[in-house]
Amino acid sequence: MQTETQTKDKTMADEITLEHGPRADDNWTKGTATCNGVTYDFQIKHFDEPSEYGIDSGRISKLWMRRRGDAQAVLGYDRGWQRGFTPRGKGAEVRAAYRAIIAKFN
């Protein structure tokens, strides 16, 4: 599994750490994002080229993220944001982890 430490998020005092495996043949990547000691599991489907279906017309067409140990997802994007699963109002750690994923893969 690859480990990368992202630069500090402007709203966070701590660094965000992304760990992920290689992109599978079906374009899915699984990994973790850790911020302030809180770990989130994520799965993304991403492509080499941007798409109108991607987040902000980028390369990620599907995203799922949950806090480790929780059953409920905190973010969900499947060619569009799923109702109630956008980054808005989810807290600083979720927003910082989301931004790190977008910076790396989108």
CNS distance restraints for C-alpha pairs under 8 A (distance, minus, plus):
assign (resid   1 and name CA) (resid  19 and name CA) 6.37 0.50 0.50
assign (resid   1 and name CA) (resid  20 and name CA) 5.33 0.50 0.50
assign (resid   1 and name CA) (resid  21 and name CA) 4.54 0.50 0.50
assign (resid   1 and name CA) (resid  22 and name CA) 7.45 0.50 0.50
assign (resid   2 and name CA) (resid  19 and name CA) 5.37 0.50 0.50
assign (resid   2 and name CA) (resid  20 and name CA) 5.26 0.50 0.50
assign (resid   2 and name CA) (resid  21 and name CA) 5.91 0.50 0.50
assign (resid   2 and name CA) (resid  22 and name CA) 7.88 0.50 0.50
assign (resid   3 and name CA) (resid  17 and name CA) 7.11 0.50 0.50
assign (resid   3 and name CA) (resid  18 and name CA) 5.80 0.50 0.50
assign (resid   3 and name CA) (resid  19 and name CA) 4.31 0.50 0.50
assign (resid   3 and name CA) (resid  20 and name CA) 6.66 0.50 0.50
assign (resid   4 and name CA) (resid  17 and name CA) 5.85 0.50 0.50
assign (resid   4 and name CA) (resid  18 and name CA) 5.23 0.50 0.50
assign (resid   4 and name CA) (resid  19 and name CA) 6.24 0.50 0.50
assign (resid   5 and name CA) (resid  15 and name CA) 6.84 0.50 0.50
assign (resid   5 and name CA) (resid  16 and name CA) 5.98 0.50 0.50
assign (resid   5 and name CA) (resid  17 and name CA) 4.48 0.50 0.50
assign (resid   5 and name CA) (resid  18 and name CA) 6.22 0.50 0.50
assign (resid   6 and name CA) (resid  15 and name CA) 6.45 0.50 0.50
assign (resid   6 and name CA) (resid  16 and name CA) 5.46 0.50 0.50
assign (resid   6 and name CA) (resid  17 and name CA) 6.10 0.50 0.50
assign (resid   6 and name CA) (resid  18 and name CA) 7.35 0.50 0.50
assign (resid   6 and name CA) (resid 100 and name CA) 6.70 0.50 0.50
assign (resid   7 and name CA) (resid  15 and name CA) 6.37 0.50 0.50
assign (resid   7 and name CA) (resid  16 and name CA) 7.22 0.50 0.50
assign (resid   8 and name CA) (resid  12 and name CA) 6.68 0.50 0.50
assign (resid   8 and name CA) (resid  13 and name CA) 6.98 0.50 0.50
assign (resid   8 and name CA) (resid  14 and name CA) 6.36 0.50 0.50
assign (resid   8 and name CA) (resid  15 and name CA) 4.89 0.50 0.50
assign (resid   8 and name CA) (resid  16 and name CA) 6.80 0.50 0.50
assign (resid   9 and name CA) (resid  13 and name CA) 7.42 0.50 0.50
assign (resid   9 and name CA) (resid  14 and name CA) 7.72 0.50 0.50
assign (resid   9 and name CA) (resid  15 and name CA) 7.05 0.50 0.50
assign (resid   9 and name CA) (resid  16 and name CA) 7.59 0.50 0.50
assign (resid   9 and name CA) (resid  96 and name CA) 6.37 0.50 0.50
assign (resid  11 and name CA) (resid  92 and name CA) 7.41 0.50 0.50
assign (resid  11 and name CA) (resid  96 and name CA) 7.89 0.50 0.50
assign (resid  12 and name CA) (resid  92 and name CA) 7.31 0.50 0.50
assign (resid  12 and name CA) (resid  93 and name CA) 7.96 0.50 0.50
assign (resid  12 and name CA) (resid  96 and name CA) 7.34 0.50 0.50
assign (resid  14 and name CA) (resid  35 and name CA) 6.79 0.50 0.50
assign (resid  14 and name CA) (resid  36 and name CA) 6.03 0.50 0.50
assign (resid  15 and name CA) (resid  35 and name CA) 6.49 0.50 0.50
assign (resid  15 and name CA) (resid  36 and name CA) 7.62 0.50 0.50
assign (resid  16 and name CA) (resid  33 and name CA) 6.75 0.50 0.50
assign (resid  16 and name CA) (resid  34 and name CA) 5.65 0.50 0.50
assign (resid  16 and name CA) (resid  35 and name CA) 4.90 0.50 0.50
assign (resid  16 and name CA) (resid  36 and name CA) 7.81 0.50 0.50
assign (resid  16 and name CA) (resid  96 and name CA) 7.23 0.50 0.50
assign (resid  16 and name CA) (resid  97 and name CA) 6.67 0.50 0.50
assign (resid  16 and name CA) (resid 100 and name CA) 7.05 0.50 0.50
assign (resid  17 and name CA) (resid  32 and name CA) 7.98 0.50 0.50
assign (resid  17 and name CA) (resid  33 and name CA) 5.57 0.50 0.50
assign (resid  17 and name CA) (resid  34 and name CA) 5.14 0.50 0.50
assign (resid  17 and name CA) (resid  35 and name CA) 6.77 0.50 0.50
assign (resid  18 and name CA) (resid  31 and name CA) 7.17 0.50 0.50
assign (resid  18 and name CA) (resid  32 and name CA) 5.74 0.50 0.50
assign (resid  18 and name CA) (resid  33 and name CA) 4.53 0.50 0.50
assign (resid  18 and name CA) (resid  34 and name CA) 6.60 0.50 0.50
assign (resid  18 and name CA) (resid 100 and name CA) 7.57 0.50 0.50
assign (resid  18 and name CA) (resid 101 and name CA) 7.70 0.50 0.50
assign (resid  19 and name CA) (resid  31 and name CA) 5.37 0.50 0.50
assign (resid  19 and name CA) (resid  32 and name CA) 5.21 0.50 0.50
assign (resid  19 and name CA) (resid  33 and name CA) 6.50 0.50 0.50
assign (resid  20 and name CA) (resid  29 and name CA) 6.97 0.50 0.50
assign (resid  20 and name CA) (resid  30 and name CA) 5.78 0.50 0.50
assign (resid  20 and name CA) (resid  31 and name CA) 3.96 0.50 0.50
assign (resid  20 and name CA) (resid  32 and name CA) 6.39 0.50 0.50
assign (resid  21 and name CA) (resid  29 and name CA) 6.46 0.50 0.50
assign (resid  21 and name CA) (resid  30 and name CA) 6.21 0.50 0.50
assign (resid  21 and name CA) (resid  31 and name CA) 6.42 0.50 0.50
assign (resid  22 and name CA) (resid  29 and name CA) 6.36 0.50 0.50
assign (resid  23 and name CA) (resid  27 and name CA) 5.63 0.50 0.50
assign (resid  23 and name CA) (resid  28 and name CA) 5.58 0.50 0.50
assign (resid  23 and name CA) (resid  29 and name CA) 4.72 0.50 0.50
assign (resid  23 and name CA) (resid  30 and name CA) 7.93 0.50 0.50
assign (resid  24 and name CA) (resid  28 and name CA) 5.38 0.50 0.50
assign (resid  24 and name CA) (resid  29 and name CA) 6.35 0.50 0.50
assign (resid  27 and name CA) (resid  45 and name CA) 5.39 0.50 0.50
assign (resid  27 and name CA) (resid  46 and name CA) 5.70 0.50 0.50
assign (resid  27 and name CA) (resid  47 and name CA) 6.43 0.50 0.50
assign (resid  28 and name CA) (resid  43 and name CA) 6.81 0.50 0.50
assign (resid  28 and name CA) (resid  44 and name CA) 5.54 0.50 0.50
assign (resid  28 and name CA) (resid  45 and name CA) 4.36 0.50 0.50
assign (resid  28 and name CA) (resid  46 and name CA) 6.54 0.50 0.50
assign (resid  29 and name CA) (resid  43 and name CA) 5.66 0.50 0.50
assign (resid  29 and name CA) (resid  44 and name CA) 5.38 0.50 0.50
assign (resid  29 and name CA) (resid  45 and name CA) 6.42 0.50 0.50
assign (resid  29 and name CA) (resid  46 and name CA) 7.77 0.50 0.50
assign (resid  30 and name CA) (resid  41 and name CA) 7.64 0.50 0.50
assign (resid  30 and name CA) (resid  42 and name CA) 5.83 0.50 0.50
assign (resid  30 and name CA) (resid  43 and name CA) 4.46 0.50 0.50
assign (resid  30 and name CA) (resid  44 and name CA) 6.62 0.50 0.50
assign (resid  31 and name CA) (resid  41 and name CA) 5.90 0.50 0.50
assign (resid  31 and name CA) (resid  42 and name CA) 5.42 0.50 0.50
assign (resid  31 and name CA) (resid  43 and name CA) 6.47 0.50 0.50
assign (resid  32 and name CA) (resid  39 and name CA) 6.52 0.50 0.50
assign (resid  32 and name CA) (resid  40 and name CA) 5.44 0.50 0.50
assign (resid  32 and name CA) (resid  41 and name CA) 4.48 0.50 0.50
assign (resid  32 and name CA) (resid  42 and name CA) 5.80 0.50 0.50
assign (resid  33 and name CA) (resid  39 and name CA) 5.71 0.50 0.50
assign (resid  33 and name CA) (resid  40 and name CA) 5.20 0.50 0.50
assign (resid  33 and name CA) (resid  41 and name CA) 6.56 0.50 0.50
assign (resid  33 and name CA) (resid  42 and name CA) 7.46 0.50 0.50
assign (resid  33 and name CA) (resid  97 and name CA) 5.71 0.50 0.50
assign (resid  33 and name CA) (resid 100 and name CA) 7.98 0.50 0.50
assign (resid  33 and name CA) (resid 101 and name CA) 7.86 0.50 0.50
assign (resid  34 and name CA) (resid  38 and name CA) 5.42 0.50 0.50
assign (resid  34 and name CA) (resid  39 and name CA) 4.26 0.50 0.50
assign (resid  34 and name CA) (resid  40 and name CA) 6.21 0.50 0.50
assign (resid  34 and name CA) (resid  97 and name CA) 6.99 0.50 0.50
assign (resid  35 and name CA) (resid  39 and name CA) 6.58 0.50 0.50
assign (resid  35 and name CA) (resid  93 and name CA) 5.78 0.50 0.50
assign (resid  35 and name CA) (resid  96 and name CA) 7.31 0.50 0.50
assign (resid  35 and name CA) (resid  97 and name CA) 6.70 0.50 0.50
assign (resid  36 and name CA) (resid  93 and name CA) 7.14 0.50 0.50
assign (resid  38 and name CA) (resid  67 and name CA) 7.49 0.50 0.50
assign (resid  38 and name CA) (resid  68 and name CA) 7.93 0.50 0.50
assign (resid  38 and name CA) (resid  93 and name CA) 7.49 0.50 0.50
assign (resid  39 and name CA) (resid  67 and name CA) 6.08 0.50 0.50
assign (resid  39 and name CA) (resid  68 and name CA) 5.66 0.50 0.50
assign (resid  40 and name CA) (resid  65 and name CA) 6.43 0.50 0.50
assign (resid  40 and name CA) (resid  66 and name CA) 5.39 0.50 0.50
assign (resid  40 and name CA) (resid  67 and name CA) 4.27 0.50 0.50
assign (resid  40 and name CA) (resid  68 and name CA) 5.16 0.50 0.50
assign (resid  40 and name CA) (resid  97 and name CA) 7.75 0.50 0.50
assign (resid  41 and name CA) (resid  65 and name CA) 5.61 0.50 0.50
assign (resid  41 and name CA) (resid  66 and name CA) 5.50 0.50 0.50
assign (resid  41 and name CA) (resid  67 and name CA) 6.27 0.50 0.50
assign (resid  41 and name CA) (resid  68 and name CA) 5.90 0.50 0.50
assign (resid  42 and name CA) (resid  63 and name CA) 7.16 0.50 0.50
assign (resid  42 and name CA) (resid  64 and name CA) 5.48 0.50 0.50
assign (resid  42 and name CA) (resid  65 and name CA) 4.26 0.50 0.50
assign (resid  42 and name CA) (resid  66 and name CA) 6.60 0.50 0.50
assign (resid  43 and name CA) (resid  62 and name CA) 7.98 0.50 0.50
assign (resid  43 and name CA) (resid  63 and name CA) 5.79 0.50 0.50
assign (resid  43 and name CA) (resid  64 and name CA) 5.27 0.50 0.50
assign (resid  43 and name CA) (resid  65 and name CA) 6.60 0.50 0.50
assign (resid  44 and name CA) (resid  60 and name CA) 6.62 0.50 0.50
assign (resid  44 and name CA) (resid  61 and name CA) 7.59 0.50 0.50
assign (resid  44 and name CA) (resid  62 and name CA) 5.41 0.50 0.50
assign (resid  44 and name CA) (resid  63 and name CA) 4.45 0.50 0.50
assign (resid  44 and name CA) (resid  64 and name CA) 6.46 0.50 0.50
assign (resid  45 and name CA) (resid  60 and name CA) 5.78 0.50 0.50
assign (resid  45 and name CA) (resid  61 and name CA) 5.81 0.50 0.50
assign (resid  45 and name CA) (resid  62 and name CA) 4.98 0.50 0.50
assign (resid  45 and name CA) (resid  63 and name CA) 6.61 0.50 0.50
assign (resid  46 and name CA) (resid  59 and name CA) 5.21 0.50 0.50
assign (resid  46 and name CA) (resid  60 and name CA) 4.25 0.50 0.50
assign (resid  46 and name CA) (resid  61 and name CA) 5.92 0.50 0.50
assign (resid  46 and name CA) (resid  62 and name CA) 7.18 0.50 0.50
assign (resid  46 and name CA) (resid 105 and name CA) 7.14 0.50 0.50
assign (resid  46 and name CA) (resid 106 and name CA) 7.51 0.50 0.50
assign (resid  47 and name CA) (resid  59 and name CA) 5.17 0.50 0.50
assign (resid  47 and name CA) (resid  60 and name CA) 6.67 0.50 0.50
assign (resid  47 and name CA) (resid  61 and name CA) 7.93 0.50 0.50
assign (resid  48 and name CA) (resid  59 and name CA) 6.56 0.50 0.50
assign (resid  49 and name CA) (resid  58 and name CA) 7.63 0.50 0.50
assign (resid  49 and name CA) (resid  59 and name CA) 5.79 0.50 0.50
assign (resid  50 and name CA) (resid  54 and name CA) 6.64 0.50 0.50
assign (resid  50 and name CA) (resid  57 and name CA) 6.08 0.50 0.50
assign (resid  50 and name CA) (resid  58 and name CA) 4.32 0.50 0.50
assign (resid  50 and name CA) (resid  59 and name CA) 4.27 0.50 0.50
assign (resid  50 and name CA) (resid  60 and name CA) 7.79 0.50 0.50
assign (resid  50 and name CA) (resid 106 and name CA) 7.88 0.50 0.50
assign (resid  51 and name CA) (resid  57 and name CA) 5.27 0.50 0.50
assign (resid  51 and name CA) (resid  58 and name CA) 5.67 0.50 0.50
assign (resid  51 and name CA) (resid  59 and name CA) 6.10 0.50 0.50
assign (resid  51 and name CA) (resid  61 and name CA) 7.72 0.50 0.50
assign (resid  52 and name CA) (resid  56 and name CA) 7.97 0.50 0.50
assign (resid  52 and name CA) (resid  57 and name CA) 4.68 0.50 0.50
assign (resid  52 and name CA) (resid  58 and name CA) 7.29 0.50 0.50
assign (resid  53 and name CA) (resid  57 and name CA) 6.11 0.50 0.50
assign (resid  53 and name CA) (resid  58 and name CA) 7.72 0.50 0.50
assign (resid  53 and name CA) (resid  61 and name CA) 5.75 0.50 0.50
assign (resid  53 and name CA) (resid  79 and name CA) 4.75 0.50 0.50
assign (resid  53 and name CA) (resid  80 and name CA) 6.99 0.50 0.50
assign (resid  54 and name CA) (resid  58 and name CA) 4.58 0.50 0.50
assign (resid  54 and name CA) (resid  59 and name CA) 5.37 0.50 0.50
assign (resid  54 and name CA) (resid  60 and name CA) 4.91 0.50 0.50
assign (resid  54 and name CA) (resid  61 and name CA) 4.19 0.50 0.50
assign (resid  54 and name CA) (resid  62 and name CA) 7.49 0.50 0.50
assign (resid  54 and name CA) (resid  79 and name CA) 6.08 0.50 0.50
assign (resid  54 and name CA) (resid  80 and name CA) 7.76 0.50 0.50
assign (resid  55 and name CA) (resid  59 and name CA) 7.14 0.50 0.50
assign (resid  55 and name CA) (resid  60 and name CA) 5.76 0.50 0.50
assign (resid  55 and name CA) (resid  61 and name CA) 6.30 0.50 0.50
assign (resid  55 and name CA) (resid  77 and name CA) 7.85 0.50 0.50
assign (resid  55 and name CA) (resid  79 and name CA) 7.46 0.50 0.50
assign (resid  55 and name CA) (resid  80 and name CA) 7.38 0.50 0.50
assign (resid  55 and name CA) (resid 106 and name CA) 7.46 0.50 0.50
assign (resid  58 and name CA) (resid 106 and name CA) 5.27 0.50 0.50
assign (resid  59 and name CA) (resid 105 and name CA) 7.05 0.50 0.50
assign (resid  59 and name CA) (resid 106 and name CA) 4.80 0.50 0.50
assign (resid  60 and name CA) (resid 105 and name CA) 6.88 0.50 0.50
assign (resid  60 and name CA) (resid 106 and name CA) 5.46 0.50 0.50
assign (resid  61 and name CA) (resid  77 and name CA) 7.31 0.50 0.50
assign (resid  61 and name CA) (resid  78 and name CA) 6.20 0.50 0.50
assign (resid  61 and name CA) (resid  79 and name CA) 5.23 0.50 0.50
assign (resid  62 and name CA) (resid  76 and name CA) 7.62 0.50 0.50
assign (resid  62 and name CA) (resid  77 and name CA) 5.16 0.50 0.50
assign (resid  62 and name CA) (resid  78 and name CA) 4.53 0.50 0.50
assign (resid  62 and name CA) (resid  79 and name CA) 6.17 0.50 0.50
assign (resid  63 and name CA) (resid  75 and name CA) 7.23 0.50 0.50
assign (resid  63 and name CA) (resid  76 and name CA) 5.63 0.50 0.50
assign (resid  63 and name CA) (resid  77 and name CA) 4.93 0.50 0.50
assign (resid  63 and name CA) (resid  78 and name CA) 6.66 0.50 0.50
assign (resid  64 and name CA) (resid  73 and name CA) 6.80 0.50 0.50
assign (resid  64 and name CA) (resid  74 and name CA) 7.85 0.50 0.50
assign (resid  64 and name CA) (resid  75 and name CA) 5.63 0.50 0.50
assign (resid  64 and name CA) (resid  76 and name CA) 4.78 0.50 0.50
assign (resid  64 and name CA) (resid  77 and name CA) 6.57 0.50 0.50
assign (resid  65 and name CA) (resid  73 and name CA) 5.60 0.50 0.50
assign (resid  65 and name CA) (resid  74 and name CA) 5.83 0.50 0.50
assign (resid  65 and name CA) (resid  75 and name CA) 5.11 0.50 0.50
assign (resid  65 and name CA) (resid  76 and name CA) 6.74 0.50 0.50
assign (resid  66 and name CA) (resid  70 and name CA) 6.62 0.50 0.50
assign (resid  66 and name CA) (resid  71 and name CA) 7.44 0.50 0.50
assign (resid  66 and name CA) (resid  72 and name CA) 6.44 0.50 0.50
assign (resid  66 and name CA) (resid  73 and name CA) 4.27 0.50 0.50
assign (resid  66 and name CA) (resid  74 and name CA) 5.12 0.50 0.50
assign (resid  66 and name CA) (resid  75 and name CA) 6.87 0.50 0.50
assign (resid  67 and name CA) (resid  73 and name CA) 7.28 0.50 0.50
assign (resid  67 and name CA) (resid  74 and name CA) 7.19 0.50 0.50
assign (resid  73 and name CA) (resid  85 and name CA) 7.57 0.50 0.50
assign (resid  74 and name CA) (resid  85 and name CA) 5.74 0.50 0.50
assign (resid  74 and name CA) (resid  86 and name CA) 7.73 0.50 0.50
assign (resid  74 and name CA) (resid  87 and name CA) 7.92 0.50 0.50
assign (resid  74 and name CA) (resid  90 and name CA) 7.43 0.50 0.50
assign (resid  74 and name CA) (resid  94 and name CA) 7.93 0.50 0.50
assign (resid  75 and name CA) (resid  85 and name CA) 4.43 0.50 0.50
assign (resid  75 and name CA) (resid  86 and name CA) 5.55 0.50 0.50
assign (resid  75 and name CA) (resid  87 and name CA) 6.48 0.50 0.50
assign (resid  76 and name CA) (resid  81 and name CA) 6.16 0.50 0.50
assign (resid  76 and name CA) (resid  82 and name CA) 5.51 0.50 0.50
assign (resid  76 and name CA) (resid  85 and name CA) 5.09 0.50 0.50
assign (resid  76 and name CA) (resid  86 and name CA) 6.73 0.50 0.50
assign (resid  77 and name CA) (resid  81 and name CA) 4.41 0.50 0.50
assign (resid  77 and name CA) (resid  82 and name CA) 5.65 0.50 0.50
assign (resid  77 and name CA) (resid  85 and name CA) 7.57 0.50 0.50
assign (resid  77 and name CA) (resid  86 and name CA) 7.76 0.50 0.50
assign (resid  78 and name CA) (resid  82 and name CA) 6.98 0.50 0.50
assign (resid  81 and name CA) (resid  85 and name CA) 6.68 0.50 0.50
assign (resid  81 and name CA) (resid  86 and name CA) 6.08 0.50 0.50
assign (resid  82 and name CA) (resid  86 and name CA) 7.05 0.50 0.50
assign (resid  86 and name CA) (resid  90 and name CA) 7.96 0.50 0.50
assign (resid  87 and name CA) (resid  94 and name CA) 6.91 0.50 0.50
assign (resid  87 and name CA) (resid  95 and name CA) 5.91 0.50 0.50
assign (resid  87 and name CA) (resid  98 and name CA) 7.41 0.50 0.50
assign (resid  88 and name CA) (resid  95 and name CA) 7.86 0.50 0.50
assign (resid  90 and name CA) (resid  94 and name CA) 5.94 0.50 0.50
assign (resid  90 and name CA) (resid  95 and name CA) 6.95 0.50 0.50
assign (resid  91 and name CA) (resid  95 and name CA) 6.34 0.50 0.50
assign (resid  92 and name CA) (resid  96 and name CA) 5.99 0.50 0.50
assign (resid  93 and name CA) (resid  97 and name CA) 6.06 0.50 0.50
assign (resid  94 and name CA) (resid  98 and name CA) 6.01 0.50 0.50
assign (resid  95 and name CA) (resid  99 and name CA) 6.09 0.50 0.50
assign (resid  96 and name CA) (resid 100 and name CA) 6.23 0.50 0.50
assign (resid  97 and name CA) (resid 101 and name CA) 6.31 0.50 0.50
assign (resid  98 and name CA) (resid 102 and name CA) 6.19 0.50 0.50
assign (resid  99 and name CA) (resid 103 and name CA) 6.01 0.50 0.50
assign (resid 100 and name CA) (resid 104 and name CA) 6.20 0.50 0.50
assign (resid 101 and name CA) (resid 105 and name CA) 5.97 0.50 0.50
assign (resid 101 and name CA) (resid 106 and name CA) 7.53 0.50 0.50
assign (resid 102 and name CA) (resid 106 and name CA) 4.87 0.50 0.50
